[in-house]
Amino acid sequence: FRATLLPALLRNDRKEIRESHARTERVVDGAVRLTDEVNHHFEGRSAQALTHAEGLRVQARAIVIGCFGLAIVAAAAIALWLTRSIVRPLGRLSDGATAVAKGELATRVDAGRIEEFAALAEAFNKMAGDVASREEALVRSQRLAAVGQLAAGVAHEINNPLGVILGYTQLLIRESGADEATLGDLRIIEDEAHQCQRIVQALLDLARPVKLTVGEVDLAEIARSVVSRFIESSRPGAASIVPPSDGTALIVKGDEAKLRQVVVNLVQNAIDVSPPGGTVAVDVALIGSDAVVTVSDDGPGIAPADRARAFEPFFTTKAKGTGLGLAISQAIAEAHGG
C-alpha cells in the first residue's frame, strides 16, 4: 500500500491504481474462497459430530433400556431364588406345623439344603417325634391305668383260688408220700401257681412303676430253666426248644422272677406260632453294654398291621390269648432300663 498504491494515488496514476485494485480483488477473492472452504469443512465436521452425537444418544438409550431389562431379569431371578430357597421351605414348615396341630404326628419336613432351614427342619422333626412319643406314652399310660383298675378289681378274686390251689398242693407235697416223679409234678404245679400270682401282680404293676428286687442273676441260666420247664410239659410233635449252651453265662443285675416271666412269655408266644416240628431257639449275648435275650421261631412273624399294637394290653391274635404277655414283658424290660 505504501510502496505502490499510495504513490500512484498521489501521482494520479490510474493504470497503476487499477492494477493494484485488481491485485487486491484477487487477494480478497482468494480469501473469500478459502473462507468458504473453511466454512464448508467445519459444516461437514459439525454434521458428522451431530450424527455421532445422535448415535451416542441411541446407544445410550439402548444401554439404559438394556440395563432396565437386566435389572428386571435379575429381580425376577432373585425373586425365584427367594421363592425356592426361603418361601417354599417356610411354606413346608408352616404346612408341617399345621399338620402336627391337626394330630398328624408322623409328619416330617424337608426344608432343603440351606443350612439354617435344614437345622430348623431337623429341630421341627425332632419336636414332632418327641410330641408323638409323649402322646404315645400318654395313651399307653391311660391304657395301663385302665388295666390297673381292672386288675385291682379282679386280683382278690383270682388270688383266692390260687391260694387254695397252692395250699392243697403244698399239703399233698408234705403228706401224700408220693414217689419222686409225682412230687416233681406237684412242685411244678406249685411253681406255676406262684407264677400265676406273679402275673396277677404284674397286672397291677402295669398301672404303677414296677418294683424290682435286684440281685445278680444269670440270664443264660434263667433261659435254660425256662426251656427245661417247657420241654417237660411239651406235647408230642410240638416245636423243639433249644436253650443257650451249658457253657454260656451272662450275669446281670435284675429281678430274677420278673426276668424269668419275660422269657416265659416270649417262649410261650414262639411255641404258639411255631409249626409242628419247628424250632424255638433262646440265646443270650452281650452286645456293647447291653445284655440281649433273643427268642426266635419258625412262625410267620407279626403282621405289619399288628406291629404298632403288639404291646397294647389285651391286644392279641391268639384264640385263647389274654393280650397281656408282651405288655407285661415291655413294662418289666423298661423297669430294668431295657
C-alpha positions in Angstrom: 0.0 0.0 0.0 2.8 2.5 0.9 5.2 1.4 -1.8 2.7 1.1 -4.7 -0.8 2.2 -4.2 -0.3 5.4 -2.2 2.3 6.9 -4.6 0.1 6.0 -7.5 -2.8 7.9 -5.9 -0.6 10.9 -5.3 0.6 10.8 -8.9 -3.0 10.1 -10.0 -1.7 7.1 -12.0 -4.9 5.5 -12.9 -3.3 2.5 -14.6 -1.3 1.6 -11.5 -4.4 2.2 -9.4 -6.4 -0.3 -11.5 -3.7 -2.9 -11.4 -3.4 -2.5 -7.6 -7.1 -2.8 -7.3 -7.2 -5.9 -9.4 -4.4 -7.5 -7.4 -6.3 -6.6 -4.2 -9.5 -8.1 -5.6 -7.7 -11.3 -6.4 -6.4 -11.5 -2.9 -9.8 -10.8 -1.5 -11.4 -13.4 -3.8 -8.9 -15.9 -2.6 -9.6 -15.1 1.0 -13.3 -15.4 0.4 -12.8 -18.7 -1.4 -10.6 -20.0 1.4 -13.2 -18.8 3.9 -15.9 -20.7 2.0 -13.8 -23.8 2.0 -13.1 -23.5 5.7 -16.8 -22.9 6.4 -17.8 -25.9 4.3 -15.2 -28.1 6.1 -16.4 -27.1 9.5 -20.0 -27.5 8.5 -19.2 -31.1 7.4 -17.4 -31.7 10.7 -20.3 -30.3 12.6 -22.7 -32.5 10.7 -20.5 -35.5 11.5 -20.4 -34.5 15.1 -24.2 -34.2 15.2 -24.6 -37.6 13.6 -22.1 -39.1 16.0 -23.9 -37.5 18.9 -27.2 -38.8 17.7 -25.7 -42.3 17.5 -24.4 -41.9 21.0 -27.9 -40.9 22.2 -29.3 -44.0 20.5 -26.6 -46.2 22.1 -27.2 -44.6 25.5 -30.9 -45.2 25.1 -30.3 -48.8 24.2 -27.9 -49.2 27.1 -30.4 -47.7 29.5 -33.2 -49.9 28.2 -30.9 -53.0 28.4 -29.9 -52.1 32.0 -33.6 -51.9 32.9 -34.2 -55.2 31.2 -31.3 -56.8 33.0 -32.5 -55.3 36.3 -35.9 -56.8 35.7 -34.4 -60.2 34.8 -32.1 -60.1 37.9 -35.1 -59.1 40.1 -37.1 -62.0 38.7 -34.2 -64.4 39.3 -33.7 -63.2 42.8 -37.4 -63.5 43.5 -37.4 -67.0 42.1 -34.4 -67.9 44.2 -36.0 -66.4 47.3 -39.2 -68.4 46.5 -37.3 -71.6 46.1 -34.8 -71.2 48.9 -36.8 -69.3 51.5 -40.5 -69.0 50.8 -41.0 -72.7 49.9 -39.1 -74.1 52.9 -41.1 -71.7 55.1 -44.2 -72.9 53.5 -43.3 -76.6 54.1 -42.5 -75.7 57.7 -45.9 -73.9 58.1 -47.7 -76.9 56.5 -45.9 -79.3 58.8 -46.8 -77.3 61.8 -50.4 -77.2 60.7 -50.4 -81.0 60.2 -48.9 -81.6 63.6 -51.5 -79.3 65.1 -54.2 -81.5 63.5 -52.7 -84.5 65.2 -50.7 -85.9 62.2 -47.7 -86.6 64.4 -45.9 -88.7 61.8 -45.4 -85.5 59.7 -41.8 -84.7 58.9 -40.4 -81.7 57.0 -37.6 -81.4 54.4 -36.6 -77.7 54.3 -33.9 -78.1 51.6 -30.2 -77.6 51.6 -29.8 -74.1 53.2 -28.0 -74.8 56.5 -30.3 -72.6 58.7 -33.5 -74.1 57.3 -32.1 -77.6 57.4 -31.3 -77.1 61.1 -34.8 -75.6 61.7 -36.4 -78.6 59.9 -34.3 -81.0 61.9 -35.4 -79.3 65.1 -39.0 -79.4 63.9 -38.8 -83.1 63.1 -37.3 -83.8 66.5 -40.0 -81.8 68.1 -42.7 -83.8 66.2 -41.0 -87.1 67.1 -40.9 -86.0 70.8 -44.6 -85.0 70.7 -45.5 -88.3 69.1 -43.5 -90.2 71.7 -45.1 -88.3 74.5 -48.6 -88.7 73.1 -47.9 -92.5 72.7 -46.6 -92.7 76.2 -49.7 -90.7 77.5 -52.1 -93.0 75.6 -50.2 -96.1 76.9 -50.3 -94.8 80.5 -54.0 -94.2 80.2 -54.5 -97.8 78.9 -52.3 -99.1 81.7 -54.2 -97.1 84.2 -57.4 -98.7 82.9 -55.7 -102.1 83.1 -54.6 -101.4 86.7 -58.1 -100.5 87.7 -59.4 -103.7 86.1 -56.7 -105.8 87.7 -57.3 -104.3 91.1 -61.0 -105.3 90.9 -60.3 -108.9 90.0 -56.9 -109.6 91.8 -58.6 -110.5 95.0 -61.0 -113.0 93.3 -58.1 -114.6 91.4 -55.7 -114.7 94.4 -58.3 -116.6 96.5 -58.5 -119.7 94.3 -54.7 -119.6 93.6 -54.2 -119.6 97.4 -56.4 -122.6 97.7 -54.5 -124.4 94.9 -51.2 -123.6 96.5 -52.4 -124.7 99.9 -53.7 -128.1 98.7 -50.5 -128.6 96.6 -48.2 -127.9 99.5 -50.4 -130.2 101.7 -50.0 -133.0 99.1 -46.3 -132.5 98.9 -46.0 -132.8 102.7 -48.4 -135.7 103.3 -49.0 -137.7 100.2 -45.9 -139.9 100.5 -45.9 -139.9 96.7 -42.9 -141.1 94.7 -40.3 -138.6 93.4 -41.9 -138.3 90.0 -45.3 -137.3 91.5 -43.6 -134.9 93.9 -41.8 -133.3 91.0 -45.2 -132.8 89.2 -46.7 -131.3 92.4 -43.8 -128.9 92.7 -44.3 -127.8 89.1 -48.0 -127.1 90.0 -46.8 -125.1 93.0 -44.3 -123.2 90.9 -46.9 -122.4 88.2 -49.4 -121.3 90.8 -46.8 -118.9 92.1 -46.2 -117.8 88.6 -50.0 -117.1 88.2 -49.8 -115.0 91.4 -46.9 -113.0 89.9 -48.9 -112.4 86.7 -51.8 -111.0 88.7 -49.3 -108.8 90.5 -47.9 -107.8 87.1 -51.3 -106.6 86.1 -51.2 -104.3 89.0 -47.7 -103.2 88.1 -48.9 -102.1 84.6 -50.6 -99.1 86.3 -47.7 -98.2 88.6 -43.9 -98.4 88.4 -42.6 -102.0 88.6 -40.9 -102.7 91.9 -37.8 -104.8 91.5 -35.9 -107.0 93.9 -32.5 -106.5 92.3 -29.6 -109.0 92.6 -27.1 -110.7 90.4 -28.7 -113.2 88.1 -27.6 -115.3 85.2 -29.8 -114.7 82.1 -28.5 -117.8 80.5 -29.4 -120.0 83.5 -32.8 -118.4 83.6 -33.3 -119.2 79.9 -32.2 -122.8 80.4 -34.5 -123.3 83.3 -37.5 -121.9 81.4 -36.7 -124.0 78.4 -36.4 -127.1 80.7 -39.9 -126.5 82.1 -41.4 -126.1 78.6 -39.6 -129.3 77.4 -41.0 -131.3 80.4 -44.6 -130.2 79.6 -44.4 -130.2 75.8 -46.8 -132.3 73.7 -45.6 -134.8 71.1 -44.9 -133.2 67.8 -44.6 -129.8 69.2 -41.7 -127.4 68.3 -38.3 -128.3 69.7 -36.9 -125.7 72.1 -33.1 -125.0 72.0 -31.7 -123.3 75.2 -28.4 -121.4 75.5 -25.5 -123.8 75.6 -24.4 -125.1 79.0 -21.2 -123.1 79.0 -22.9 -119.8 78.3 -23.3 -117.3 81.2 -24.4 -113.7 81.2 -24.5 -112.2 84.7 -26.6 -109.0 85.1 -28.3 -107.1 87.9 -32.1 -107.6 87.9 -35.1 -109.2 89.4 -34.8 -112.9 88.7 -38.6 -113.7 88.9 -39.6 -110.8 86.6 -36.9 -111.6 84.1 -38.0 -115.2 84.1 -41.5 -114.1 83.5 -40.3 -112.2 80.3 -38.6 -115.2 79.0 -41.6 -117.4 79.7 -43.9 -115.0 77.9 -41.6 -114.8 74.8 -41.0 -118.6 74.6 -44.7 -119.3 75.0 -45.5 -116.9 72.1 -42.9 -118.6 70.0 -44.2 -122.0 70.7 -47.8 -120.9 69.9 -46.9 -119.7 66.4 -44.3 -122.4 65.5 -45.4 -125.1 63.0 -45.3 -128.8 64.1 -41.7 -129.9 64.2 -40.4 -126.3 64.1 -37.7 -124.9 66.3 -37.7 -122.3 69.0 -34.2 -121.0 70.0 -33.4 -119.0 73.1 -30.0 -117.2 73.2 -28.3 -114.6 75.3 -25.4 -112.3 74.3 -23.6 -109.2 75.4 -23.8 -106.5 72.7 -21.8 -103.5 73.7 -23.1 -102.7 77.2 -26.5 -104.3 76.6 -27.5 -107.8 77.7 -29.7 -109.2 75.0 -32.1 -112.1 75.2 -33.2 -113.4 71.8 -36.1 -115.8 71.2 -36.6 -116.9 67.6 -39.0 -119.2 66.0 -40.1 -120.6 62.6 -43.5 -118.9 62.7 -44.9 -116.3 60.3 -43.9 -113.3 62.5 -46.1 -110.4 63.4 -48.2 -108.9 60.6 -47.2 -105.4 59.7 -50.6 -104.1 60.5 -50.4 -105.5 64.0 -46.9 -104.4 64.9 -47.9 -101.0 66.2 -50.4 -102.6 68.6 -48.2 -105.5 69.7 -47.6 -104.1 73.2 -51.2 -102.9 73.8 -52.8 -104.5 76.9 -55.4 -107.1 75.8 -54.5 -106.9 72.1 -53.9 -110.5 70.9 -54.1 -112.5 67.8 -54.5 -115.8 69.7 -57.8 -117.5 70.0 -57.2 -118.0 73.8 -54.7 -115.3 74.4 -55.1 -112.6 77.1 -53.0 -109.9 75.3 -51.0 -109.2 78.4 -47.8 -111.1 77.8 -46.0 -108.5 75.7 -47.4 -105.6 77.7 -46.1 -107.1 80.9 -42.8 -108.0 79.3 -42.3 -104.5 78.0 -43.0 -103.0 81.4 -40.5 -105.3 83.1 -37.9 -104.6 80.4 -38.3 -100.8 80.8 -38.1 -101.2 84.6 -34.7 -102.8 84.1 -33.6 -99.9 81.8 -34.1 -102.1 78.7 
